[in-house]
Amino acid sequence: MSLQSVQQFFADHAPDIDIIELSQSTATVALAAAAHNVQPGQIAKTLSLKIKNDVILIVAKGDARLDNKKLKAAFGAKARMLSSDEVVTWTGHPVGGVCPFGLENPLAVYCDVSLKHYAEVLPAAGAVHSAVRISPDRLAELTGAKWVDVCL
């Protein structure tokens, strides 16, 4: 159902963007970068976090790491990663296919400034073998994301 919700999202909000479906898994940054023949940083990974009582998504370049000090400064509290089951419950997407599009529940989306290193990034599209090519600014615009600096 997850891929279908992303397909519907793009049909409704950005019909000019095509979902790329590959036969091989793109569930990790390394697999996705190899499959799409791009640098690992161009893979836009979506991290699902719980901060206080809120679940949020942070989209960052694939080879970036979260900086706990920056996260705490930006959000006023420590964050924890969601479990695999929580990720599916909150986003509707499987781990490896998590993206900020076609979400099961409305969640706040944040884009890390690390994405701005690239003219085009490839976030997943709701399944472990799907992605889209999109500019970081368009990704933020379509998802209502706020820009943050929370990665190393």
N, C-alpha and C positions, 0 to 999 in steps of 0.2 A: 504493500500500500504506500510505502514511503516514496518510492520513485514516482508513483502516480500523483502524489500530492505536490511534488516538485514540478512535474510536468504541468499540472494545473496552475501552479503559481506563475510559471513563465508564460503560459498561454494567456493568463489574465493580466500580467504586469509587464512582460517584456517578450512579446512573441517573436522578436528578431533574434533572440538568443536560443541556440540549439543545444539540447542535452547530448553529450557525447557518451555513447555506451560502447564499452569494449568487452571483449570476451574474457580477458584476464582481469584479475582482481587489482584494484587500485586502493586497497584498504589502508595501506601505510604510505607515508610520504615517499619512501624509497621506491616502492612499487609504482606509485602514481607518476613520479618523476620519470622513471624508466619507460613506462607505458606511453606517456605523452611526449617523451623526448624533450623535457624541459629541465631546468635547474630545480633542485629540491626546494629552494626558497619560493619558487613560483607556485608550488602547491599550497593553497590556502587552507590550512587546517582549522577546524572549528572545535574549540574546547568548551566543554560544558562544565560550569562551575556553580557551586552554591556559596553565596556570601550572605552571612546572617540567615535570613529566611527567604532570600531571593535566589532564583536560578537564572543565570545569565549565560550568554554565549560570547566567546571572544574568538574572532577570526584573526589569525596571524600567519605570517609566512612560514612555510613548512619546516625550515631549519631553525626557527626561533625557539627560545625557551622562555617560559614565564619567569619573571623576576618577582619573587614574593614581596620584597620591599616596595617595589613600584605598584604592585597589585594592592597592597594594604594602603599605600598613600592615595591611590586613585579611588578606592572604594570604601575606605575607612574601617576595614576589617580583614581578617584572614579569609582565604578562600580554600575550598576543598573541591577536588575533582569529583564528579558524580560517578557512581558505579555504572557498570554496563546496563543493568536493568533500569536504573534511574534515567540514564540517557535515553533509552527507548521510550520510557513512559513520558518524559518531558518533551522530547523533540519529535517522537514518532519515527526517528531514523535509527538504523542500526549503527553500532560503532564501526567506523570505517566508511560510512556513508553520511555521517552527520554534516549538515550544512545549515545555513541560516534561512533557507527557503522552504516553503511548504510545511511549516512547523505544526505539530499536533496542538501545542499550546502557545499563546502569545508570550514571547520571551524578549527581554531587552538584549539587543545585539550591539557589540562593540567591535570595532575594527582596530587592530593594533597598527601603529604608524609603520611598522616593518613592511607592511604590504605595499607601501608607496615606493619601494625600491624597484618595482616592476610596473611596466605599462599594462601587462596582462597577467592575471593569476587564474589558477584552476581550483576552485573549491569542488568538493564532492557534490553530488546531486541526488542524495537520498538512497543510494545503494553503493555497494562496495566495488562496482564496476562502472560507475557513472560520474561525470563531471561536466562543468561548463567553463568556457573561456570568457573572462569578463575583466574589465578594468577595475582596479580597487575602488575608484570613486563611484562607479556605477553599482558595484556590489553594496557599498555603504548606502547609496541613494535608494536602491530597491528594498533594502531591509530596514531602513530607518536607523541605521547604525550611527553611533557616536564614535569619534576617533579618540583613542587613548594610547598612551605609551607605557605598556606594562611588560614588555619583553626585553630580553638581553640581546 
